[in-house]
Amino acid sequence: MEPVSLVVGAALLAAGFLAGRVGRRRPPAPPANPQPVCGCGHTLSQHDTETNTCYAELRRDAYDKRGRWAGHTWVPCTCRQYVGPRPIDEVFVPRVLPPAE
């Protein structure tokens, strides 16, 4: 082979190697652990497991008698059932003991 084509090939190989090292993407950050979420958007920790009530509060707009905006009021969340992903032990393992009364 010609020495010129060997030099050109080596230069192209080195340029491609350097471009790959410099332009390499950084690995993305690991995803955050998914939190079980109810249909209302609150986490499982804000729901009572026995009565299925939600203890969170929602911010609602308040209006006066004339229909003008008067600010925000905090009202309790009205959802009654947890509809998000269930922990795996609740799905595959049946309850061993009856609930304590």
C-alpha positions in Angstrom: 0.0 0.0 0.0 1.0 3.5 -0.5 2.4 5.4 2.5 0.1 8.4 1.8 -3.1 6.3 2.1 -1.8 4.7 5.3 -1.2 8.1 6.8 -4.6 9.4 5.7 -6.3 6.3 7.1 -4.4 6.6 10.4 -5.4 10.3 10.6 -9.0 9.4 10.0 -8.9 6.7 12.6 -7.4 9.0 15.2 -9.9 11.8 14.4 -12.8 9.4 14.8 -11.4 8.0 18.1 -10.9 11.6 19.5 -14.4 12.7 18.3 -15.9 9.7 20.0 -14.1 10.3 23.3 -14.8 14.1 23.4 -18.4 13.9 22.1 -19.4 10.9 24.3 -22.6 11.5 26.2 -22.6 11.3 30.0 -24.8 8.5 31.4 -28.2 9.9 32.7 -28.8 10.2 36.4 -30.6 7.1 37.8 -34.3 7.6 37.9 -35.9 8.5 41.2 -37.8 5.8 43.0 -41.4 5.9 42.0 -43.8 6.9 44.7 -47.2 5.2 44.8 -49.7 7.9 43.9 -53.4 8.0 44.3 -55.8 9.2 41.6 -55.9 12.6 43.4 -52.1 12.9 43.0 -51.2 12.4 46.7 -48.8 9.8 47.9 -49.8 6.6 49.7 -48.5 8.0 53.0 -51.3 10.5 53.1 -54.0 7.8 52.9 -55.4 5.8 55.7 -55.1 2.1 54.7 -58.2 1.0 56.6 -60.8 3.6 55.8 -59.2 4.7 52.4 -59.5 8.4 53.3 -57.0 11.0 52.2 -55.6 13.3 54.8 -54.2 15.9 52.3 -55.6 19.3 51.7 -56.2 21.0 48.4 -55.9 24.7 47.6 -59.1 26.0 45.9 -60.0 29.4 44.7 -62.5 31.3 46.8 -65.0 33.9 45.4 -67.1 36.5 47.1 -70.9 37.0 46.7 -70.3 39.2 43.5 -68.2 36.4 41.9 -64.9 38.2 42.3 -61.8 36.2 43.2 -61.1 36.5 47.0 -58.0 34.3 47.4 -57.4 30.7 48.2 -59.0 28.4 50.8 -57.7 25.0 51.9 -60.2 22.1 51.7 -59.7 18.5 52.6 -59.2 16.1 49.7 -62.3 14.2 48.8 -60.8 11.1 47.3 -61.8 7.9 49.1 -59.8 5.1 47.5 -56.2 4.5 46.7 -55.8 3.6 43.0 -52.1 3.7 42.5 -49.6 0.9 42.3 -49.8 -1.4 45.2 -46.7 -2.7 47.0 -45.7 -6.1 45.7 -46.2 -8.0 48.9 -49.8 -7.0 49.0 -50.3 -8.3 45.5 -48.8 -11.7 45.7 -48.9 -12.6 49.4 -52.3 -13.1 51.1 -52.9 -11.7 54.5 -51.8 -14.2 57.1 -53.7 -12.8 60.1 -57.1 -11.1 60.3 -57.1 -7.4 60.8 -56.8 -6.4 64.5 -60.0 -5.0 66.0 
